[in-house]
């Protein structure tokens, strides 16, 4: 189908984009990489009067190594993130997850910021972002504010970004020395994950000293498996050692039921995938 008619704006600064949002309000939609918005427009599931394209704001495409922190601009496309040496070395979990996003064409156009603001609970990027405890910087008419990743996702397709605000960058503390693994389960290639697990583990002498686990498609938002994380601390990094802790991974979750599996199936699947992800992460 062909989208409904709309006006097109291409601001060259964050300030100009915010002014356009203020002027057009609910009649406007933000265009990042377009991999979520354009199909919606083509199917006429949404018909905004104005599209505000962020693609010409160079500041939003930057990836910066600031010593202990890596800053990824909201408009940095996946392929540039994957090609960044600092990300690959110090944010390995994010790198692993982005490698699993759709196909090369999508990764060439899609953006990390766009995916996070779209907030699809089956998206690959939310879980590693919360597992790595990122901070997300949001700009609005009143200035900038920073939101922790665990507080960014509010509900299904809903985030802390207001109608008159923009996500500008994602700040990650470096995770050198952590073992990580992203375990994704799909029926066919390039499918949205039925369940995925993003695991980051620190070990000391074969014993887990710290663990972080992010869950994909186990509720209305990306989730942290805090009960399993806490139970893993002090356990030997062996299959028997982590089994009981990983069995707690579905506590407090509410996974969907659909043609790919019901809620109970996803909860069972999550425990199996978490054991795999934790053990592979611990093995380095």
Secondary structure, 3 states (H helix, E strand, C coil): CCCCCCEEECCCCHHHHHHHHHHHHHHEEEECCCCCHHHHHHCCCCCCCEEEECCCCHHHHCEEECCCEEEEECCCEHHHHHCCHHHHHHCHHHHHHHHCCCCHHHHHHCEHHHHHHHCCCCCCHHHHHHHCCCEEEEEECCEEEEEEHHHHEEECCEECCCCCCEEEEEEEECCCCCEEEEEEECCCCCCCCCEEEEEEEEEECCEEEEEEEEEECCCCCCEECHHHHHHHCCCECCHHHHHHHHCCCCCCCCCCCECCECHHHHHHHHHHHHHHHHHHHHCC
